[in-house]
Amino acid sequence: MNRKREKGGTKSAPQTVAAVDLGSNSFHMIVVRDDGGKLHVVDRLKESVRLAGGLSADRQLDGAAADRALACLERFGQRLQGLAPGHVRAVGTNTLRRARNADAFLAEASAALGHPVEVIYGAEEARLIYGGVIQDLGNDHPRRLVIDIGGGSTELIVGELARPELVESLSLGAVVQMQRFFANGKITRKAWQAAVTDARLTVEPVARAYRQAGWDLAIGASGSVKSILRAAGAKKTDETITPADLKSLARALLKAGKVDKLDLPGVSDERRAIFPGGLAVLTGLFESLGIEAMRVSDKALREGVVADLLGRLHDHDAREDGVLAASRRYDVDRGQAERVADTAIDLLGDYDDERATGMASRLLRWAALLHEIGLAISHKGYHKHGEYILRNADLEGFSRSDQAVLATLVRLHRGRFRSDLIDALPEDWRGLTYRLALVLRLAVILHRGRDPQIAPPAWLEVEQGEISLYCDADWLEERPLTQADLAREAELLARADIKLKTLPEA
C-alpha cells in the first residue's frame, strides 16, 4: 500500500491503524503502520463466517450465524488491544444492512471487538472499495471500472483516476445466488441459465449508464473474482479474466453437476461452496456491460477503509466532502450556515467526544451546515424535511449511525425538543447528541436575523437538565426579538424538563 501526503510539514511519528470488514461471507481485518506516509501492512486476518447464510426469509439473523460472527470478532479484538479509539474502523455491509435485528447484534459485536462496529450504506461501500482498489494504479488507464462481488451484494464503480463518478450497490451476491439457484447442491443447465439471467436482470437498470460512461480498465475485487481467476488457470494476479474463461468454467460446472464434485485449480473447499454463485454473477456482469477483459486486484474494501481512516486522522475527512456536496445539491444558504456553525462551535467550547478527538465539533459543524437543507422542500416543517433527506441520502464518508445522528441534530434544531429521537439512537451516541442539539438550537436563534455582520458575544454552560447562556448585556439589550426568541426557547425546553437561563454579562 502506498499513500502520498497531500500536505507538507514535519514528519509525524509512526502510528498503527486497523480496518475490519464484516462481509456477508467472510470477515477481514488489516492492521497497517503509517510511517510518514509510507504504509506497511503488519497483519492480515480472514475468517469465513457465512453471515448471509444465517439471514432468514424474514430478514432475521439467526443465532448460529451471530455466534460465529461474535467469536470471530473476539479473536480479532485480541489483536486490536492497545489501539487508540479512532484508530480502528469496523464496517458492516449488505447482510447487516438487511437484517432487521442488526442493532442488537451490533451492540454485541462492538463489545466483542472492543471498538464500535458501524453499518455503511451500499454507495459508501462502493466508494471505499474503489479507493482501496485503485491505490497502486497511478495515472495509467485513468478511467476505471471496479467490480466487487460479495456474498450479499455487488458494487459497481466507474471513476476517473482517484474520483468515483458512478457508484451502485446491487442486491446480487455469491451467497445469495447459491441460496436461490443451487441450494440443493445441484448444478443443472436450467439453474445455471436462471442464475445468469437473474444477474443480468438485476444489472439491467444501470447497465446503459455504465456502458456510456466507459472505462480504460476493468478491475475485479473480492474472493469470488480471485477464485475465478485461479480456476481459469492463472498463475499471476496481473493476468486477466476473459469471456472465454467464464464459458469454459461454466462448462466445467455443468460437467461436474454437483458442487461437492467440483475440482478446480486454486479453489478451496470453503470457496467451492459458493463458487457457482459468484461465477453466475460475474458472467451476468460481463454479458450486460460488455466487458472484454478484467484484471484482478488484491485490494478491496478494507484497504479503502484504511485510506479513509488515515484521511480522517491526518489530511482530510471525506465526510466534509459529503456535507458540502449535499449543501450544494440542495442549494443551502452557505453564508448563513457557516455563521451558525462558527457560533455553535464557539458555544460548544472545549467539549469533546471520547471516541475521537474533534468528533463533537465536526458533527456540530456538519449539522449546522445542513440545518436548513429541508428548505429545498418547504419552509413549513423544514427541520422534518431535513431529517428525512439526511436519513435517506447517500452522503460520502458517512456510516448509517453517523447519518442517523446528523439527521437527528437537524430535526432537533428547532421546534419541540423530542428526547425520544435521541433515545432511539445507539446508546453511546445519546449523550453527545443531546449536548450538540442544545448548542445548535441556541446558535440558530442567535442568528435568526441572518445578519452577516453579527458575531454573537455569548458563551454557554451545559449541565444535564440545565443550560446557562451568558450574553453581552448591551448586545442583548439592542435585540429584543432575540430576547423574545430565547424566552420562547426556554418554554419549549421546559416541556422536555430542560431549564434554560439567559444571563446578561456586563
Residue pairs with C-beta under 8 A, 6 or more apart in sequence:
1 32
1 39
1 40
1 41
1 135
1 136
1 299
1 303
1 306
1 307
2 38
2 39
2 135
2 136
3 34
3 37
3 38
3 39
3 135
3 307
3 310
4 37
5 36
5 37
5 314
5 315
6 315
6 316
7 314
7 315
11 36
12 36
12 314
14 33
14 34
14 35
14 36
15 33
15 34
15 87
15 313
16 31
16 32
16 33
16 34
16 42
16 83
16 87
17 31
17 32
17 34
17 83
17 87
17 88
17 89
17 306
17 309
17 310
17 313
18 29
18 30
18 31
18 32
18 79
18 80
18 83
18 87
18 88
18 89
18 306
19 29
19 30
19 32
19 88
19 89
19 90
19 91
19 301
19 302
19 303
19 305
19 306
19 309
20 27
20 28
20 29
20 73
20 76
20 88
20 89
20 90
20 91
20 113
20 115
20 117
20 302
21 27
21 28
21 29
21 90
21 91
21 93
21 300
21 301
21 302
21 305
22 49
22 51
22 69
22 73
22 90
22 91
22 92
22 93
22 96
22 109
22 117
23 49
23 51
23 93
23 150
23 151
23 301
24 51
24 52
24 93
24 94
24 95
24 150
24 151
24 152
24 153
24 173
24 175
25 48
25 49
25 50
25 51
25 52
25 150
25 151
25 152
25 173
25 174
25 175
25 223
25 274
26 46
26 47
26 48
26 49
26 151
26 223
27 46
27 47
27 49
27 69
27 72
27 73
27 76
28 44
28 45
28 46
28 300
28 301
28 302
29 43
29 44
29 45
29 46
29 76
29 79
29 80
29 302
30 41
30 43
30 44
30 302
30 303
30 306
31 41
31 42
31 43
31 44
31 79
31 80
32 39
32 40
32 41
32 42
32 306
33 39
33 40
33 42
34 310
39 306
39 310
43 79
45 75
45 76
45 79
47 72
47 75
48 270
49 65
49 68
49 69
49 72
50 65
50 68
50 151
50 175
51 61
51 65
51 68
51 69
51 95
51 96
51 151
52 94
52 95
52 151
52 152
52 173
52 175
52 176
52 179
53 65
53 175
53 179
54 61
54 62
54 64
54 65
54 66
54 68
55 61
55 62
55 65
55 95
55 98
55 99
55 152
56 62
58 100
59 98
59 99
59 100
60 99
60 100
60 101
61 95
61 99
61 101
61 102
61 105
66 105
66 108
69 105
69 109
70 108
70 109
70 112
73 109
73 112
73 113
73 117
74 112
74 113
76 113
77 112
77 113
77 114
77 115
80 88
80 113
80 114
80 115
81 114
83 115
85 115
85 354
85 355
85 356
86 312
86 313
86 355
86 356
86 357
86 359
87 309
87 313
88 113
88 115
89 115
89 118
89 305
89 308
89 309
90 109
90 110
90 113
90 115
90 116
90 117
90 118
91 117
91 118
91 119
91 120
91 125
91 128
91 301
91 305
91 399
92 102
92 106
92 109
92 117
92 118
92 119
92 120
93 119
93 120
93 125
93 150
93 152
93 153
93 301
94 122
94 125
94 150
94 151
94 152
94 153
94 169
94 171
94 173
95 151
95 152
96 102
96 105
96 106
96 119
97 119
97 121
97 122
97 400
98 152
99 105
102 119
103 426
106 117
106 118
106 119
106 426
107 426
107 427
109 117
110 116
110 117
116 355
116 401
116 428
118 399
118 400
118 401
118 402
119 399
119 400
119 401
120 128
120 399
120 400
121 169
121 394
121 398
121 399
121 400
121 403
122 153
122 155
122 168
122 169
123 167
123 168
123 169
123 394
124 394
124 395
124 396
124 397
124 398
124 399
125 153
125 155
125 169
125 301
126 148
126 155
126 156
126 157
126 164
126 167
126 168
126 169
127 157
127 164
127 167
127 304
127 318
127 396
127 397
128 301
128 304
128 305
128 308
129 146
129 148
129 155
129 157
129 221
129 300
129 301
129 304
130 144
130 146
130 157
130 159
130 164
130 167
130 304
131 162
131 164
131 303
131 304
131 307
131 308
132 221
132 299
132 300
132 301
132 302
132 303
132 304
132 305
132 306
132 307
133 144
133 146
133 148
133 219
133 221
133 297
133 299
133 300
133 303
133 304
134 144
134 146
134 159
134 161
134 162
134 219
135 299
135 303
135 307
136 299
137 144
137 217
139 161
140 217
141 216
141 217
142 160
142 161
142 216
143 158
143 159
143 160
143 213
143 214
143 215
143 216
143 217
144 157
144 158
144 159
144 215
144 216
144 217
144 218
144 219
145 156
145 157
145 158
145 210
145 215
145 217
145 218
145 219
145 289
145 291
146 155
146 156
146 157
146 158
146 159
146 219
146 220
146 221
146 297
147 154
147 155
147 156
147 157
147 218
147 219
147 220
147 221
147 225
147 282
147 285
147 294
148 154
148 155
148 220
148 221
148 222
148 225
148 300
148 301
149 172
149 173
149 174
149 220
149 222
149 224
149 225
149 278
149 281
149 282
150 173
150 174
150 222
150 224
151 173
151 174
151 175
151 176
151 274
152 171
152 173
152 175
152 176
153 169
153 170
153 171
153 172
153 173
154 169
154 170
154 172
154 173
154 281
154 285
155 167
155 168
155 169
155 170
156 166
156 167
156 168
156 169
156 170
156 203
156 206
156 210
156 285
157 164
157 166
157 167
157 168
158 164
158 165
158 166
158 210
158 213
158 214
158 215
159 165
159 166
165 213
166 206
166 209
166 210
166 213
167 394
168 206
170 202
170 203
170 206
171 202
172 198
172 199
172 202
172 203
172 281
172 284
173 277
173 281
174 224
174 274
174 275
174 277
174 278
174 281
175 274
175 277
176 277
177 195
177 198
177 199
177 276
177 277
177 278
177 280
177 281
178 273
178 274
178 276
178 277
179 277
180 195
180 198
181 191
181 192
181 194
181 195
181 198
181 276
181 277
181 280
182 191
182 195
182 259
182 276
182 277
185 258
185 259
185 260
186 257
186 258
186 259
187 253
187 254
187 256
187 257
187 258
187 259
187 276
188 254
188 257
189 254
192 250
192 253
192 254
192 276
192 280
195 276
195 277
195 280
195 284
196 280
196 283
196 284
196 287
197 284
198 280
198 284
199 280
199 281
199 283
199 284
199 285
199 288
200 284
200 287
200 288
202 284
203 284
203 285
203 288
203 289
204 288
207 288
207 289
210 289
211 289
211 290
217 295
218 291
218 292
218 293
218 294
218 295
219 294
219 295
219 296
219 297
220 226
220 228
220 229
220 241
220 282
220 294
220 295
220 296
220 297
221 296
221 297
221 299
221 300
221 301
222 300
223 271
224 271
224 274
224 275
224 277
224 278
224 279
224 281
224 282
225 241
225 278
225 282
225 294
225 296
226 237
226 296
226 298
227 266
227 267
227 268
227 271
227 275
227 278
228 241
228 245
228 246
228 249
228 275
228 278
228 279
228 282
229 237
229 239
229 241
229 296
230 264
230 265
230 266
230 267
231 249
231 252
231 264
231 265
231 266
231 267
231 275
232 241
232 245
232 248
232 249
233 265
234 241
234 296
237 296
237 297
237 298
238 295
239 295
239 296
240 293
240 294
240 295
240 296
241 282
241 293
241 294
241 296
242 292
242 293
242 294
243 286
243 291
243 292
246 279
246 282
246 283
246 286
249 264
249 279
250 279
250 283
252 262
252 264
253 262
253 275
253 276
253 279
256 262
256 263
259 272
259 273
259 275
259 276
260 272
262 272
262 275
262 276
264 272
264 275
267 275
285 291
286 294
308 318
308 397
311 317
311 318
312 318
312 319
312 356
317 362
317 397
318 396
318 397
319 362
319 366
319 395
319 396
319 397
319 398
319 402
320 362
320 366
320 397
321 396
321 397
322 395
322 396
322 397
322 398
323 366
323 369
323 370
323 395
324 369
325 395
325 396
326 332
326 370
326 373
326 389
326 390
326 393
326 395
327 334
327 337
327 369
327 370
327 373
330 373
330 375
330 376
330 389
331 376
332 369
332 370
332 372
332 373
332 375
332 376
333 372
334 369
335 452
336 372
336 447
336 450
337 368
337 369
337 370
337 371
337 372
338 369
339 447
339 452
339 454
339 455
340 368
340 371
340 440
340 443
340 444
340 447
341 364
341 365
341 368
341 369
341 443
342 455
343 443
343 446
343 447
343 455
343 456
343 458
344 364
344 365
344 368
344 439
344 440
344 442
344 443
345 361
345 364
345 365
346 458
346 459
347 439
347 442
347 443
347 458
347 459
347 460
348 360
348 361
348 364
348 435
348 436
348 439
348 460
349 459
349 460
351 360
351 435
351 462
352 358
352 359
352 360
352 361
353 359
353 360
353 363
353 432
355 428
359 432
360 432
360 435
360 436
363 402
363 405
363 406
363 409
363 432
363 436
364 409
364 436
364 439
364 440
366 406
367 406
367 409
367 410
367 413
367 436
367 440
368 440
368 443
370 386
370 390
370 406
370 410
371 383
371 386
371 409
371 410
371 413
371 440
371 444
372 382
372 386
373 385
373 386
373 389
373 390
373 410
374 381
374 382
374 383
374 384
374 385
374 386
374 387
374 388
374 389
374 410
375 382
375 385
376 385
376 389
377 385
377 389
378 385
383 410
383 411
383 412
383 413
383 414
383 415
384 411
386 407
386 410
386 411
387 407
387 408
387 410
387 411
388 407
390 403
390 406
390 407
390 410
391 403
391 404
391 407
393 403
395 403
395 406
398 406
401 425
401 426
401 429
404 425
404 429
405 425
405 429
405 432
405 433
408 421
408 422
408 424
408 425
408 433
408 437
409 433
409 436
409 437
409 440
411 418
411 421
412 418
412 421
412 422
412 437
412 440
412 441
413 437
413 440
413 441
413 444
414 441
414 444
415 492
416 492
416 495
416 496
417 437
417 438
417 441
417 492
417 493
417 495
417 496
417 498
418 496
419 434
419 496
422 430
422 433
422 434
422 437
423 430
425 433
435 462
438 462
438 467
438 493
438 498
439 460
439 462
441 489
442 458
442 460
442 467
442 469
442 486
442 489
445 482
445 485
445 486
445 489
446 454
446 456
446 458
446 482
447 454
447 456
448 481
448 482
448 485
449 479
449 481
449 482
456 471
456 475
457 471
457 472
457 475
458 469
458 470
458 471
458 472
459 469
459 470
460 467
460 468
460 469
460 470
461 467
461 468
461 470
462 468
465 497
465 498
465 499
466 498
466 499
466 500
466 501
467 493
467 498
467 499
467 500
467 501
468 501
468 503
469 486
469 500
469 501
469 502
469 503
470 503
470 504
470 505
471 502
471 503
471 504
471 505
472 504
472 505
473 504
473 505
473 506
476 482
476 483
476 502
476 504
477 504
483 502
486 500
486 502
487 502
489 500
490 499
490 500
490 501
490 502
493 499
493 500
494 500
